[in-house]
Amino acid sequence: MSSTKLSSPSSSSSTSPTKLCSKTYKKASQLYLTRRLPESLSSLQPIITGESPQDDQYTNGDYAAAVAPIAIAPSTWRIKVWNLYITLLSAIVDLGAEEGKNQFGQKEWKNMATQVREGGIWDTVVQIGYQGREGSVDAEVVYNLATLLLNHSSSQALNQQRLETYLSSYGQPNLDLADRLQDVSNGFQQQRMSASSGADTPKDLAARVRIIELFTLHVLPRNEEWEYATEFINLSEVLDEERKELFLQTLEGLKEEKERGELRAAELQRQKDVELDKQRDDERREAEEAAAAATAAAQPKANGHKRNTSEVDYGIEKGSTRSPSKGKGSKASDKSPNGKSSARTALSSGSKNSKKQLKPEPRSQSRAVANAVRNLFKHIVQSVSGNPMSILRTVLFLLGILMAMSRQDVRDRVRRITGGAWQKVKGTVGMGVKVSYI
């Protein structure tokens, strides 16, 4: 066991950086494709940090001062390994707190998420992979780093600062003689020396154009730096006139789209406020109508007894009130010495009373009809006040009554019914007279 541990560093040190990066990249990429993220990260750590995966230097944010294998690897494998590492970190952050805790542990996942969201990953790549030289970072790696911060960082201020530092230091020569001698001894020759645009090959030029596009059309608009983006595009020495025109048009379109989005959001908010105000007004109006209806319904109940006592019972009480007087008259006649004269007096008084009752018959009938119509109208008013929605039904009912009363046959029938009722009343009164006479 101990012999294996002792021979492990010697075997790894004897392996060339190219073979080590190639072997590690293939293994880590296969693990990443099968979504075995913790194992993929563990396999990348030895060539990125220069330490074994069991060390806690990654989680603490500290890195060894020794040169990592990735720092002396060829440019092709260096770019592949760093891009895989950046993609792996992005996938780990996308897991979320719960799933990240299950796969990596709460503390380790939180540290990695903080490294990504606060931009610490950029320092890691520059210090370990490029020995602190900001302008020596490969353009594709810079592009992926900026995209990582663009997707996961809430503020793009750090991303803007990093890109500005890279673009300003890109292509500047390294004047440190010790670092240059170390680069030559390690075969690490990547320093760009172009004085005009900082791009040595068409591939480097295309990569830098992509970085400028990301910087001016994505990062700066997120920071509301519209004028700065326009000025940067116009003064750029990398972009030709055609690209400048295209970038400016795209930037203007993004600005207009953002303004339209703000206007739409403001309009939606205004409509929402209007709808809420309308809803509150409707609720208040419904509450007021309900209170008014309750008040109107309570008033007829309070006055119902008074209206009932004031109603006329179509002359029945008048007839009944007269009958006792007639009874007194009959008793007086019984007390008279002559029975025949008293009988005649009773008959004559009864005939006079009957005549008096027969004379106001048409007038009493019209009065009874008027009282019935009045009572009916009062009932309709009470119903309408208790239920405002029944106004239409009430109007239609009144129209039906008026149309019915406008017909001659209906009036005749009502007159016959009323006459028959009064004949019964007269008969009842006559029987009362006869009984009192007897």
C-alpha positions as CSV (number, residue, x, y, z in Angstrom):
1,M,0.0,0.0,0.0
2,S,2.8,2.4,1.0
3,S,4.8,1.5,-2.0
4,T,1.9,2.4,-4.2
5,K,1.6,5.8,-2.7
6,L,5.3,6.5,-3.0
7,S,5.4,5.5,-6.7
8,S,2.3,7.5,-7.6
9,P,4.0,10.9,-7.7
10,S,6.9,9.6,-9.6
11,S,4.7,8.0,-12.2
12,S,2.6,11.2,-12.5
13,S,5.7,13.4,-12.8
14,S,7.2,11.2,-15.5
15,T,4.1,11.6,-17.6
16,S,4.2,14.5,-20.0
17,P,1.7,17.3,-19.6
18,T,0.2,16.6,-23.0
19,K,-0.5,12.9,-22.2
20,L,-1.7,13.7,-18.7
21,C,-4.1,16.5,-19.9
22,S,-5.3,14.3,-22.8
23,K,-6.0,11.3,-20.6
24,T,-7.6,13.4,-17.8
25,Y,-9.8,15.3,-20.3
26,K,-11.1,12.2,-22.0
27,K,-12.0,10.6,-18.6
28,A,-13.6,13.8,-17.2
29,S,-15.6,14.4,-20.4
30,Q,-17.0,10.9,-20.3
31,L,-18.0,11.3,-16.7
32,Y,-19.6,14.7,-17.4
33,L,-21.6,13.3,-20.3
34,T,-23.0,10.6,-18.0
35,R,-23.9,13.3,-15.4
36,R,-21.4,12.0,-12.9
37,L,-20.4,15.5,-11.9
38,P,-18.6,14.8,-8.6
39,E,-16.3,12.2,-10.3
40,S,-15.7,14.4,-13.3
41,L,-14.6,17.3,-11.0
42,S,-12.4,15.0,-8.9
43,S,-10.6,13.7,-12.1
44,L,-9.9,17.3,-13.3
45,Q,-8.5,18.6,-10.0
46,P,-5.0,17.0,-10.1
47,I,-4.1,18.8,-13.4
48,I,-5.8,22.0,-12.5
49,T,-4.6,22.4,-8.9
50,G,-1.5,20.4,-8.9
51,E,-2.7,18.5,-5.9
52,S,-4.6,15.3,-5.2
53,P,-8.4,15.4,-5.1
54,Q,-8.4,14.5,-1.3
55,D,-6.9,17.9,-0.4
56,D,-9.2,20.7,0.8
57,Q,-7.3,23.4,-1.1
58,Y,-10.1,23.8,-3.7
59,T,-12.9,24.1,-1.2
60,N,-11.0,26.7,0.8
61,G,-10.2,28.8,-2.2
62,D,-6.4,28.4,-1.8
63,Y,-4.2,27.0,-4.5
64,A,-0.7,25.6,-4.5
65,A,2.1,27.8,-5.5
66,A,3.6,25.1,-7.6
67,V,3.0,25.1,-11.3
68,A,0.0,23.0,-12.2
69,P,0.2,20.6,-15.2
70,I,-2.4,22.7,-17.1
71,A,-0.1,25.7,-16.9
72,I,2.6,24.0,-19.0
73,A,0.3,22.0,-21.3
74,P,0.0,22.9,-25.0
75,S,-2.6,25.5,-26.0
76,T,-5.0,23.0,-27.5
77,W,-5.3,20.9,-24.4
78,R,-5.2,23.9,-22.1
79,I,-8.2,25.4,-23.8
80,K,-10.1,22.1,-23.8
81,V,-9.4,21.4,-20.1
82,W,-10.4,24.9,-19.0
83,N,-13.5,25.0,-21.1
84,L,-14.6,21.6,-19.7
85,Y,-13.9,22.8,-16.2
86,I,-16.0,26.0,-16.7
87,T,-18.8,24.0,-18.3
88,L,-18.7,21.5,-15.4
89,L,-18.9,24.4,-12.8
90,S,-21.9,25.8,-14.6
91,A,-23.7,22.5,-14.5
92,I,-22.9,22.1,-10.8
93,V,-24.4,25.6,-10.0
94,D,-27.5,24.7,-12.1
95,L,-28.2,21.7,-9.8
96,G,-29.5,24.0,-7.2
97,A,-28.9,24.0,-3.4
98,E,-30.9,20.8,-2.7
99,E,-29.4,18.6,-5.4
100,G,-25.9,20.2,-5.0
101,K,-26.1,19.4,-1.3
102,N,-26.9,15.7,-2.1
103,Q,-24.1,15.3,-4.6
104,F,-21.3,17.5,-3.1
105,G,-22.3,18.4,0.4
106,Q,-23.7,21.7,1.4
107,K,-20.4,23.5,2.2
108,E,-18.6,22.4,-0.9
109,W,-21.4,23.2,-3.3
110,K,-21.9,26.6,-1.6
111,N,-18.2,27.4,-2.0
112,M,-18.3,26.4,-5.7
113,A,-21.5,28.5,-6.3
114,T,-19.9,31.5,-4.6
115,Q,-16.7,31.1,-6.7
116,V,-18.8,31.2,-9.9
117,R,-21.3,33.9,-9.0
118,E,-18.8,36.3,-7.4
119,G,-16.2,35.8,-10.2
120,G,-13.5,34.0,-8.2
121,I,-13.3,31.4,-10.9
122,W,-11.6,34.1,-13.1
123,D,-8.8,34.6,-10.6
124,T,-8.3,30.8,-10.4
125,V,-7.9,30.4,-14.2
126,V,-5.5,33.4,-14.5
127,Q,-3.3,32.5,-11.5
128,I,-3.1,28.8,-12.0
129,G,-3.4,28.4,-15.7
130,Y,-1.5,31.5,-16.9
131,Q,0.6,32.4,-14.0
132,G,-1.2,35.7,-13.3
133,R,-0.8,37.2,-16.8
134,E,-4.3,38.5,-17.6
135,G,-3.6,39.2,-21.3
136,S,-2.2,35.7,-21.9
137,V,-5.4,33.9,-21.3
138,D,-6.7,32.2,-24.4
139,A,-9.5,34.0,-26.0
140,E,-11.9,31.0,-26.0
141,V,-11.3,30.6,-22.3
142,V,-12.0,34.3,-21.7
143,Y,-15.2,34.0,-23.7
144,N,-16.4,31.0,-21.7
145,L,-15.5,32.7,-18.4
146,A,-17.5,35.9,-19.4
147,T,-20.5,33.7,-20.5
148,L,-20.4,31.9,-17.2
149,L,-20.6,35.1,-15.2
150,L,-23.2,36.5,-17.6
151,N,-25.5,33.5,-16.9
152,H,-24.9,33.1,-13.1
153,S,-23.9,36.5,-11.7
154,S,-26.6,38.9,-10.6
155,S,-24.3,41.9,-11.2
156,Q,-22.2,42.3,-14.4
157,A,-19.9,44.9,-12.9
158,L,-17.1,42.4,-12.2
159,N,-17.6,40.8,-15.6
160,Q,-17.2,44.3,-17.2
161,Q,-14.1,45.0,-15.2
162,R,-12.5,41.7,-16.1
163,L,-13.2,42.1,-19.8
164,E,-11.9,45.6,-19.8
165,T,-8.7,44.4,-18.1
166,Y,-8.3,41.6,-20.6
167,L,-8.9,43.7,-23.7
168,S,-6.5,46.4,-22.5
169,S,-3.7,44.0,-21.6
170,Y,-4.2,41.7,-24.6
171,G,-1.0,41.4,-26.7
172,Q,1.2,43.4,-24.4
173,P,4.7,41.9,-24.0
174,N,5.9,40.4,-20.8
175,L,8.9,42.4,-19.5
176,D,9.7,40.1,-16.6
177,L,12.9,38.3,-17.7
178,A,12.6,35.6,-15.0
179,D,9.1,34.7,-16.2
180,R,10.2,34.7,-19.8
181,L,13.1,32.3,-19.0
182,Q,10.7,30.1,-17.1
183,D,8.3,30.1,-20.0
184,V,11.0,29.1,-22.4
185,S,12.2,26.3,-20.2
186,N,8.7,24.9,-19.7
187,G,7.8,25.2,-23.4
188,F,5.1,27.7,-22.5
189,Q,5.2,30.2,-25.4
190,Q,1.8,31.8,-25.7
191,Q,2.6,35.6,-25.2
192,R,1.0,37.6,-28.0
193,M,3.1,40.4,-29.4
194,S,0.8,42.1,-31.9
195,A,1.0,45.9,-31.6
196,S,-2.1,46.9,-33.5
197,S,-5.0,44.6,-32.8
198,G,-3.5,41.9,-30.6
199,A,-4.5,39.1,-32.9
200,D,-1.8,36.9,-34.6
201,T,-4.0,34.6,-36.7
202,P,-7.5,34.7,-38.2
203,K,-8.6,32.3,-35.5
204,D,-7.3,34.7,-32.8
205,L,-9.0,37.6,-34.6
206,A,-12.3,35.8,-34.7
207,A,-12.1,34.9,-31.1
208,R,-11.4,38.5,-30.1
209,V,-14.3,39.7,-32.2
210,R,-16.6,37.3,-30.3
211,I,-15.3,38.7,-27.0
212,I,-16.0,42.3,-28.2
213,E,-19.4,41.2,-29.3
214,L,-20.1,39.7,-25.9
215,F,-18.7,42.7,-24.1
216,T,-20.6,45.4,-26.1
217,L,-23.9,43.7,-26.8
218,H,-24.4,41.7,-23.6
219,V,-22.4,42.8,-20.7
220,L,-22.5,46.6,-21.1
221,P,-26.3,46.7,-21.9
222,R,-26.9,44.7,-18.7
223,N,-25.0,47.5,-16.8
224,E,-27.0,50.2,-18.7
225,E,-23.7,51.4,-20.4
226,W,-25.3,52.1,-23.8
227,E,-23.2,55.2,-24.7
228,Y,-20.0,53.4,-23.6
229,A,-20.8,50.4,-25.8
230,T,-21.4,52.7,-28.8
231,E,-18.2,54.5,-28.2
232,F,-16.2,51.3,-27.7
233,I,-17.6,49.9,-31.0
234,N,-16.7,53.1,-32.9
235,L,-13.2,53.3,-31.5
236,S,-12.3,49.5,-31.8
237,E,-9.3,48.7,-34.0
238,V,-10.3,45.1,-34.3
239,L,-13.7,45.6,-35.9
240,D,-13.9,46.7,-39.6
241,E,-16.5,49.1,-40.8
242,E,-19.0,46.4,-41.8
243,R,-18.9,44.8,-38.3
244,K,-19.1,48.2,-36.6
245,E,-22.2,49.0,-38.5
246,L,-23.7,45.6,-37.7
247,F,-22.9,45.9,-34.0
248,L,-24.3,49.4,-33.8
249,Q,-27.5,48.4,-35.4
250,T,-27.8,45.4,-33.1
251,L,-27.1,47.6,-30.1
252,E,-29.7,50.1,-31.2
253,G,-32.2,47.3,-31.6
254,L,-31.5,46.0,-28.1
255,K,-32.0,49.4,-26.7
256,E,-35.3,49.9,-28.5
257,E,-36.5,46.5,-27.4
258,K,-35.6,47.2,-23.8
259,E,-37.5,50.5,-24.0
260,R,-40.5,48.8,-25.5
261,G,-40.4,46.2,-22.8
262,E,-40.3,48.9,-20.1
263,L,-43.3,50.6,-21.8
264,R,-45.2,47.4,-21.9
265,A,-44.4,46.7,-18.3
266,A,-45.6,50.2,-17.3
267,E,-48.7,49.8,-19.4
268,L,-49.5,46.4,-17.8
269,Q,-48.9,47.9,-14.4
270,R,-51.2,50.8,-15.2
271,Q,-54.0,48.4,-16.5
272,K,-53.6,46.3,-13.4
273,D,-54.0,49.4,-11.2
274,V,-57.0,50.5,-13.1
275,E,-58.6,47.1,-12.8
276,L,-57.9,47.0,-9.1
277,D,-59.5,50.5,-8.7
278,K,-62.5,49.4,-10.7
279,Q,-62.9,46.3,-8.6
280,R,-62.7,48.3,-5.4
281,D,-65.3,50.7,-6.8
282,D,-67.6,47.8,-7.8
283,E,-67.3,46.3,-4.3
284,R,-68.0,49.6,-2.6
285,R,-71.1,50.2,-4.9
286,E,-72.4,46.7,-4.2
287,A,-72.0,47.2,-0.5
288,E,-73.9,50.5,-0.7
289,E,-76.7,48.9,-2.8
290,A,-76.9,46.1,-0.3
291,A,-77.2,48.5,2.6
292,A,-79.9,50.5,0.8
293,A,-81.8,47.4,-0.1
294,A,-81.6,46.2,3.5
295,T,-82.9,49.6,4.7
296,A,-85.7,49.7,2.2
297,A,-86.7,46.2,3.2
298,A,-86.8,47.1,6.9
299,Q,-89.1,50.1,6.4
300,P,-92.1,48.2,4.9
301,K,-91.9,45.7,7.8
302,A,-92.0,48.5,10.3
303,N,-95.0,50.2,8.7
304,G,-96.9,47.1,7.6
305,H,-99.2,47.0,10.7
306,K,-100.2,50.7,10.3
307,R,-101.2,50.2,6.7
308,N,-103.2,47.1,7.5
309,T,-105.2,48.9,10.2
310,S,-106.0,51.8,7.8
311,E,-107.4,49.6,5.1
312,V,-111.1,49.7,4.3
313,D,-113.1,46.4,4.3
314,Y,-115.5,47.5,1.6
315,G,-118.4,48.8,3.8
316,I,-119.0,45.7,5.9
317,E,-118.1,47.5,9.1
318,K,-120.7,50.3,8.3
319,G,-123.5,47.7,7.9
320,S,-122.4,45.9,11.0
321,T,-122.3,49.1,13.0
322,R,-125.8,50.0,12.0
323,S,-127.4,46.7,12.9
324,P,-127.0,47.2,16.7
325,S,-129.0,50.5,16.4
326,K,-131.6,48.6,14.6
327,G,-131.7,46.1,17.4
328,K,-132.2,48.8,19.9
329,G,-135.1,50.1,17.8
330,S,-136.7,46.7,17.8
331,K,-136.4,46.4,21.6
332,A,-138.0,49.8,21.9
333,S,-140.8,48.7,19.7
334,D,-141.3,45.6,21.8
335,K,-141.8,47.8,24.8
336,S,-144.6,49.8,23.0
337,P,-148.1,48.8,24.0
338,N,-149.2,48.2,20.4
339,G,-147.3,45.3,18.8
340,K,-148.7,45.9,15.4
341,S,-147.7,49.5,15.3
342,S,-144.2,48.5,16.4
343,A,-144.0,45.9,13.7
344,R,-145.0,48.4,11.1
345,T,-142.5,50.9,12.4
346,A,-139.8,48.2,12.2
347,L,-140.8,47.3,8.6
348,S,-140.9,50.9,7.6
349,S,-137.5,51.6,9.2
350,G,-136.1,48.5,7.6
351,S,-137.4,49.5,4.2
352,K,-135.9,53.0,4.6
353,N,-132.6,51.7,5.6
354,S,-132.6,49.3,2.6
355,K,-133.4,52.2,0.4
356,K,-130.6,54.2,1.9
357,Q,-128.2,51.3,1.3
358,L,-129.4,50.8,-2.3
359,K,-129.0,54.4,-3.3
360,P,-125.1,54.7,-2.8
361,E,-124.5,51.3,-4.4
362,P,-122.6,52.6,-7.6
363,R,-120.6,55.0,-5.5
364,S,-119.6,52.3,-3.0
365,Q,-118.6,50.0,-5.8
366,S,-116.3,52.5,-7.5
367,R,-114.8,53.3,-4.1
368,A,-114.2,49.6,-3.4
369,V,-112.5,49.3,-6.8
370,A,-110.4,52.3,-6.1
371,N,-109.4,50.9,-2.7
372,A,-108.5,47.6,-4.3
373,V,-106.3,49.3,-6.9
374,R,-104.8,51.5,-4.2
375,N,-103.9,48.5,-2.1
376,L,-102.6,46.7,-5.1
377,F,-100.4,49.6,-6.0
378,K,-99.1,49.8,-2.4
379,H,-98.2,46.2,-2.5
380,I,-96.4,46.7,-5.8
381,V,-94.5,49.7,-4.3
382,Q,-93.4,47.6,-1.4
383,S,-92.2,44.8,-3.6
384,V,-90.3,47.2,-5.8
385,S,-88.7,48.9,-2.8
386,G,-87.7,45.5,-1.4
387,N,-86.4,44.2,-4.7
388,P,-85.2,47.0,-7.2
389,M,-84.7,44.4,-9.9
390,S,-88.5,43.7,-10.1
391,I,-89.3,47.2,-11.6
392,L,-89.7,45.7,-15.0
393,R,-92.0,43.0,-13.9
394,T,-94.1,45.6,-12.0
395,V,-94.4,47.8,-15.1
396,L,-95.4,44.8,-17.2
397,F,-98.0,43.8,-14.6
398,L,-99.5,47.3,-14.6
399,L,-99.6,47.4,-18.3
400,G,-101.4,44.0,-18.3
401,I,-104.0,45.4,-15.8
402,L,-104.6,48.5,-17.9
403,M,-104.9,46.5,-21.1
404,A,-107.4,44.1,-19.4
405,M,-109.5,47.0,-18.0
406,S,-109.6,48.7,-21.4
407,R,-111.7,45.8,-22.7
408,Q,-115.5,46.2,-22.4
409,D,-116.2,42.6,-21.6
410,V,-113.6,42.6,-18.8
411,R,-115.2,45.7,-17.3
412,D,-118.7,44.2,-17.6
413,R,-117.5,41.0,-15.9
414,V,-115.8,43.0,-13.1
415,R,-119.1,45.0,-12.7
416,R,-121.1,41.8,-12.5
417,I,-118.8,40.3,-9.9
418,T,-118.9,43.4,-7.9
419,G,-122.7,43.6,-8.1
420,G,-123.0,40.0,-7.1
421,A,-120.8,40.7,-4.0
422,W,-122.9,43.6,-3.0
423,Q,-126.1,41.6,-3.4
424,K,-124.7,39.1,-1.0
425,V,-123.8,41.9,1.4
426,K,-127.3,43.3,1.1
427,G,-128.8,39.9,1.7
428,T,-126.7,39.5,4.8
429,V,-127.8,42.9,6.1
430,G,-131.4,42.1,5.4
431,M,-131.2,38.8,7.3
432,G,-129.7,40.7,10.2
433,V,-132.6,43.0,10.1
434,K,-135.1,40.1,10.1
435,V,-133.3,38.4,12.9
436,S,-133.3,41.5,15.0
437,Y,-137.0,42.0,14.2
438,I,-137.9,38.5,15.2
